[in-house]
Amino acid sequence: MLDNMPRGTICIEDIEMGMTRHLRKVVTDRDIEMFAEVSTDRNPVHLDDDYARDTIFEGRIAHGMLTAGLISAVIGEQLPGHGTVYMGQSLKFLGPVRPGDMVHAEVEVIGIDNAKRRVQLDCRCLVNGKKVLIGEATVLAPSRKFD
């Protein structure tokens, strides 16, 4: 048994179908600027008001992968939590996230393979109740047992 399992981590032995976890975050100008710096994605649709006004979005938007990162945060911090290893992720972007938007990121358990410690998660992000991102993730969940 691992006695030092981080608080909030849900081990494969305790994961159940339909479990959900979520977070809410307001995406700020600073978040977008920092993501641009770290990712080196300086597309002006994210950073330049004048440029972005003339695009199909009619204003600046957050990087899609910044929004997707909120899904990663739910998986890595809550379900399953610390010790989780990403194996795969599909994403479909349905709408823009703008500076100041409150994003609700949620994951739901839709498949469990206890023998392989794999968990399949339905992933979604919403702004004002409207889906802006959907996808599925496959992760390797932590276990109380040693490998």
Residue, then its C-alpha position, 0 to 999 in steps of 0.5 A: m500500500l502507498d501511504n503517501m497518496p496525495r490528498g484528492t487523488i482517486c485511485i483506480e480501485d475507487i474510480e466508478m463509472g459516471m464520476t465527475r470532477h470540474l473546475r471553473k476559471v476566468v480566462t484573463d488577458r494575463d493567462i493568454e499572454m503567459f500562454a503565448e509566451v510559454s507556447t511561443d504561439r503569438n498569433p495576433v488573434h490572441l494578442d492584438d485587438d485591432y487584428a482580431r476585430d477583423t477576423i471571424f471571431e470579431g475580437r481576441i480569443a484565448h488559445g484553444m490549447l489554453t482551454a484544453g489545459l483546464i481539462s488537463a488540470v481537472i485530470g491531473e489534480q482531481l480525477p484521477g489526480h496526482g500520479t495520473v499519466y496521460m495516454g491520449q486525448s481527442l479534442k474538438f473546438l466548438g466555439p471561442v473563449r474570450p478574455g473574461d469568460m468563465v470556463h467550466a471544465e469537466v471530466e466524467v468517467i465513461g470507461i474503466d479497465n481495472a486490470k490495465r489501470r486505464v480510465q476513459l474520460d469524457c471531457r468538456c468545457l463550457v462558457n455560459g452553459k454552451k460547449v466550447l470544447i469536447g473530447e475524450a481522454t485515456v489515462l493511466a490512473p494511480s493505484r494503491k498497489f505497487d506495480 
